[in-house]
Amino acid sequence: MPLASIPSPSQGVWYLGIIPIRAYALCIVLGVVVAVWLSERRWRARGGQPGTIIDIAVPAVIFGLIGGRLYHVITDWQTYFGSRAIKEPIQALYIWEGGLGIWGAIALGGVGVWWAARRRGLSMTALADTIAPGIAFAQAIGRWGNWFNQELYGSPTTLPWGLEIDVDHGGEPGVLYHPTFLYESLWDLGLGFALIYLGRRLALHHGRLFALYVAGYTLGRFWIEGLRIDPVGGVDHAVEFLGLRLNQWTSIVLFIGALVYFWATRNKTGVEIVVSPSAHYEPGAESADPVHSTGQADAGESSASAESSESAESSGSSLGGDTPEGEASEKDAPDPDAPKAEAPSAAAEEPQADDQAELSDGEPVTKEKNSR
C-alpha cells in the first residue's frame, strides 16, 4: 500500500432538487469568470473602453465551447459512432460529461473574438495579447474538472502524489496514476504569471505575447500528454504516429508555428486600435450625454446659448440703470422732469428678459430645431 496519495472525489455531481450541479461545469465557469475579470483589467490598463472584454467574451465562450466539443468528437469519433462505440451517438452532445479539446476551443473561440473585434474596429492582435494570461489561468482552473470526473489521468506511478482512480473509471485496486490534471494545472498557472511578467518587462505587442502563450502551453502539453493513457482517437487505445500521440503532434506543429510568428513580427511596429473609432470615450471620465463627450456641444446649441446670454445682459443693463440718463430722456420723454416716462420702457423690456431667460434654461426652441 502506498504511504501517500491523492484521493479522487467520490462524486462530481450534486443535485439542487432535480437540477444537477456538475463540478466539471463549475470549474469551466469559474475559469471563464477569472479570465474575463483579468482581461478586462488589462484592457482598461491599455486604454481600452470598459466593458469591451465582457462583450467580446460572450461570442468567444459560445464559439469556444462548440469548437472544443467538435475537436473532441472528431478525434474520438469511435467512442460515439461505429460498431465498437461505447457510448450512444446522442452523448456526443453531452458536454457536461467531459470532453473539450483545447485546440478546437481556442481556434473557434478565436473566430468569435475576431468577429466581435471586427464589428468594433479593434485590433485583433491587441485583444489576443490582452487575454493570453487569462486563458492560461482559465485552463489551470478548468483542469480540476477532470479530477472530479476521474478522467485523463496518466500511467501508473509509485510517487507519493499518485492519484487514486476508482474501478468504475478504469482504475485498479492499489494502483496509483500520474495526476496529469494537476501537472497541467500547475504548468498553466506558472505560464499565466510568466506571461504577465514578460508582457510588462518586454512590452510585447502585435500578437507576440499570445504567441508566447501558445509556445509555452504546447511545450508543457507535449510532455504531459506523453504520460497520459486515455485512448485518444480510439476506443481501447490511443492513436499514435511514429510513437507519438495525436495531441503531441498537434503540440509540435503549433509550437513551431508560434515561434515562427514571434520571430517574424520582432520588428513590427504601428498603432494597435484599442478604442472603437465610433466610441466617444475619455479614460477616467463618464459623459452624462451618451451622444457627446464631456464639454462637447452642437454648434446650434452654442450659438443659441450665446444669443440668450447677450439678450439677458441687454435686459439686465436696462433694469440696472447702466444706460445714460440723457439718452433715455431724449427718446422716451419730451420733459426731462417727468420720471414716469422711464417706467414703461423698463416694464416693457422686463418680460422679454424673462422670456429669454426661460429659453436659455429650458431651450425648447433650440432643441426642437436640433431634433429636426
Order of alpha helices (4+ residues) and beta strands (2+ residues): beta-beta-alpha-alpha-alpha-alpha-alpha-beta-beta-beta-alpha-alpha-beta-beta-alpha-alpha-alpha-alpha-alpha
